[in-house]
Amino acid sequence: MRLLLDTHIWVWSVADLDRLTRRVARAINDPRNELWISPVTTWEIVLLHERGRLRLAGANIS
């Protein structure tokens, strides 16, 4: 199954897995599923970082 991850689901799946429900965590970790993100999601991540709402380790985005 193809799963299109919302921005917060993608961030939580990488940084704070405990914030996801068990069902969502299982779906994300199921190797039969393809995980997809929108180009808009990457843009939202950059905006969150620039506004100081999300810290990215080793990020040097300008």
C-alpha positions in Angstrom: 0.0 0.0 0.0 1.2 3.5 -0.7 1.0 5.9 2.3 1.3 9.6 1.7 2.6 11.0 5.0 1.4 14.3 6.3 4.2 16.6 7.5 3.6 16.0 11.3 3.4 12.3 10.8 6.7 12.2 8.9 8.4 14.4 11.5 7.0 12.3 14.4 8.0 9.0 12.6 11.6 10.2 12.5 11.9 12.2 15.7 9.2 11.1 18.2 7.7 7.7 17.3 5.8 7.7 20.6 3.5 10.4 19.4 2.0 8.1 16.7 -0.8 5.8 17.4 0.1 2.1 17.3 -1.9 1.6 14.1 0.0 4.4 12.4 3.4 3.2 13.7 2.7 -0.3 12.5 1.7 0.9 9.0 4.8 3.1 8.7 7.1 0.2 9.8 5.4 -2.4 7.6 7.9 -3.2 4.8 5.0 -4.0 2.5 4.0 -0.3 2.5 5.6 2.4 0.4 6.1 5.7 2.3 5.6 8.9 0.2 5.9 12.5 1.1 4.8 15.5 -0.9 7.2 18.2 -2.1 5.1 20.6 -0.1 6.0 18.6 3.0 9.7 19.3 2.5 8.9 23.0 2.0 6.9 23.0 5.3 9.9 21.4 7.1 12.1 24.2 5.9 9.6 26.8 7.0 9.3 25.2 10.5 13.0 25.1 10.8 13.4 28.8 9.7 10.8 29.9 12.2 12.5 28.0 15.0 9.6 25.5 15.5 11.7 22.5 14.4 15.3 21.8 15.1 17.2 19.8 12.4 20.4 18.2 13.5 23.3 19.3 11.3 21.0 21.5 9.2 22.5 24.5 7.6 19.5 25.8 5.6 19.6 29.4 4.4 
